[in-house]
Amino acid sequence: MPTLYLRQALQRMVSWLVALGVLLCLLGGGGVSAIAAEVGSSPERAGMSAGVAAFRQGDYPAAIAAFGEAIRANPNSAAAYGNRCLARIYQREYAEAIADCTQALRLDPRNTEAYLNRGLAHYRRGSLDEAIADFTQLLSLTPHDPRARYNRGLAKAAQAAYREAIVDYGEALRQAPPQDRKMLAQIYTDRGLAELLVADLRGAIADLTQAIQLDSSNARAYLNRACAYHQDGNLVAALSDFDQAIAIHPTYAEAYLGRAMVRQQRGESGSAIADLRESVRYFGEHPELAPDAYRQAVQLLKQWRSHTSVG
């Protein structure tokens, strides 16, 4: 297969990987809102307590039901609406989550967590302008909230406003707690992705390296640094990083696809086809998450098999 075609294919893959990455890396509030001290009635208090307990156990339908009981006991509870909004986000009930957070804001216009969570729901729903508006409003209330900066950067990156995203990521890095290495690693990873997309390879590699130093289990940082190394012409480093991404995440379809392309470019056809099979296998388990990448992997596998047979 011509080297130029392989490079173009891997460049398309970088775009898909960026999209896949940001879907998984929004920084949420880390949990439900604190139960308000003014919660008065016993049914309301019981519903809030049960909802928090269910949420922490990962039982989001039960949490939604319990917060609903709290709302029935007190229809003016902004905290209950806000908490149910967050539980609904975890259930991918984005329209309902937006409605709940909107009601929370009607009851308490300075409810910062409601702005954050409604922005998350808008983002997940693909309503990027609305997400950016909520994160911007949150920043007007709490200018030093790194979650709002980071999430707004993700929304801007999804609009291909990469340089604006880089600015927001930089502010988020300055505002993030220095002891929160996981948060810092996420932000460095996504700034590295944005830099990769504006062809700042040196900046991308530096940021992704920093992410790896902060969190050595960050498979996404290894994956995207591999893509940056490949674009920089360093196939050995790219292959090493794809290897590491797969070692951390053995079912990482995107990493198998990237490693297959690098191996094919190095003339290692047998290993490349084996990796491509794994990529198709793992993409095929959830094809709806990355339909373009899945189709590309299937198409490449057919072409490479045909080429090998002819050869």
RAMOJO-V871488 format. One record per backbone hydrogen bond with DSSP energy under -0.5 kcal/mol. CO is the residue of the C=O (numbers start at 1). NH is the residue of the N-H. E is the energy in kcal/mol with one decimal. If there is no record, write none. Layout:
# RAMOJO-V871488
co = <CO/CO>
nh = <NH/NH>
e = <E/E>
This chain:
# RAMOJO-V871488
co = <2/3/4/5/6/7/8/9/10/11/12/13/14/15/16/17/18/19/20/21/21/22/26/36/41/42/43/44/45/46/47/48/49/50/51/52/53/54/55/58/59/60/61/62/63/64/65/66/67/68/69/70/74/76/77/78/79/80/81/82/83/84/85/86/87/88/89/92/93/94/95/96/97/98/99/100/101/102/103/104/108/110/111/112/113/114/115/116/117/118/119/120/121/122/122/123/126/127/128/129/130/131/132/133/134/135/136/137/138/138/142/144/145/146/147/148/149/150/151/152/153/154/155/156/156/157/160/161/162/163/164/165/166/167/168/169/170/171/172/177/179/180/181/182/183/184/185/186/187/188/189/190/191/192/193/194/195/195/196/199/200/201/202/203/204/205/206/207/208/209/210/211/215/217/218/219/220/221/222/223/224/225/226/227/228/229/230/233/234/235/236/237/238/239/240/241/242/243/244/245/249/251/252/253/254/255/256/257/258/259/260/261/262/263/264/267/268/269/270/271/272/273/274/275/276/277/278/279/280/281/282/282/283/284/286/286/287/290/291/292/293/294/295/296/297/298/299/300/301/302/303/304/305/306/307>
nh = <6/7/8/9/10/11/12/13/14/15/16/17/18/19/20/21/22/23/24/24/25/25/28/39/45/46/47/48/49/50/51/52/53/54/55/56/57/59/58/60/63/64/65/66/67/68/69/70/71/72/73/74/77/78/81/82/83/84/85/86/87/88/89/90/91/93/92/94/97/98/99/100/101/102/103/104/105/106/107/108/111/112/115/116/117/118/119/120/121/122/123/124/125/126/127/126/128/131/132/133/134/135/136/137/138/139/140/141/141/142/145/146/149/150/151/152/153/154/155/156/157/158/159/159/161/160/162/165/166/167/168/169/170/171/172/173/174/175/176/180/181/184/185/186/187/188/189/190/191/192/193/194/195/196/197/198/198/200/199/201/204/205/206/207/208/209/210/211/212/213/214/215/218/219/222/223/224/225/226/227/228/229/230/231/232/234/233/235/238/239/240/241/242/243/244/245/246/247/248/249/252/253/256/257/258/259/260/261/262/263/264/265/266/268/267/269/272/273/274/275/276/277/278/279/280/281/282/283/284/285/285/286/286/287/289/290/290/294/295/296/297/298/299/300/301/302/303/304/305/306/307/308/309/310/311>
e = <-1.8/-2.4/-2.5/-2.6/-2.5/-2.3/-2.1/-1.9/-2.0/-1.5/-1.8/-2.9/-2.3/-2.0/-2.7/-2.7/-2.3/-1.4/-0.7/-1.2/-0.5/-0.8/-0.9/-1.6/-2.6/-2.8/-2.4/-2.5/-2.5/-2.6/-2.3/-2.5/-2.3/-2.5/-2.5/-2.4/-1.2/-2.6/-1.7/-1.3/-2.0/-2.8/-2.2/-2.5/-2.8/-1.8/-1.7/-1.9/-2.2/-2.3/-1.9/-2.0/-1.7/-1.1/-1.8/-2.6/-2.6/-2.4/-2.1/-1.8/-2.2/-2.3/-1.6/-1.6/-0.9/-2.9/-1.7/-1.1/-2.3/-2.6/-2.0/-2.2/-2.7/-2.4/-2.0/-2.3/-2.1/-1.8/-2.0/-2.0/-2.0/-1.3/-1.5/-2.3/-2.9/-2.5/-2.2/-2.0/-2.3/-2.7/-2.5/-2.8/-1.7/-0.6/-2.7/-1.4/-1.5/-2.1/-2.7/-2.2/-2.1/-2.5/-2.5/-2.3/-2.4/-1.9/-1.4/-1.1/-0.6/-3.0/-1.5/-0.9/-1.6/-2.8/-2.8/-2.3/-2.1/-2.1/-2.2/-2.4/-2.5/-2.1/-0.9/-0.6/-2.7/-1.9/-1.4/-2.1/-2.4/-1.6/-2.0/-2.9/-2.2/-2.1/-2.6/-2.4/-1.7/-1.7/-2.0/-1.8/-1.6/-2.2/-2.5/-2.2/-2.3/-2.7/-2.2/-2.3/-2.4/-2.4/-1.8/-2.1/-2.5/-2.1/-1.9/-0.8/-0.6/-2.9/-1.4/-1.4/-2.5/-2.7/-2.2/-2.5/-2.7/-2.1/-2.1/-2.3/-2.0/-2.2/-1.8/-2.0/-1.8/-1.6/-1.7/-2.7/-2.4/-2.3/-2.2/-1.5/-1.9/-3.0/-2.5/-2.3/-1.6/-2.7/-1.6/-1.2/-2.1/-2.7/-2.1/-2.2/-2.3/-2.4/-2.1/-2.5/-2.1/-2.2/-2.0/-2.3/-1.8/-1.3/-1.9/-2.2/-2.4/-2.7/-2.3/-1.9/-2.0/-2.7/-2.4/-2.0/-1.7/-3.0/-1.4/-1.1/-2.4/-2.5/-2.0/-2.3/-2.4/-2.3/-1.7/-2.5/-2.7/-2.5/-2.6/-2.9/-2.3/-0.5/-0.7/-0.6/-1.3/-0.6/-1.8/-0.5/-0.6/-2.5/-2.4/-2.3/-2.4/-2.4/-2.6/-2.7/-2.2/-1.9/-2.2/-3.1/-2.3/-2.1/-2.7/-2.4/-2.4/-2.5/-2.3>
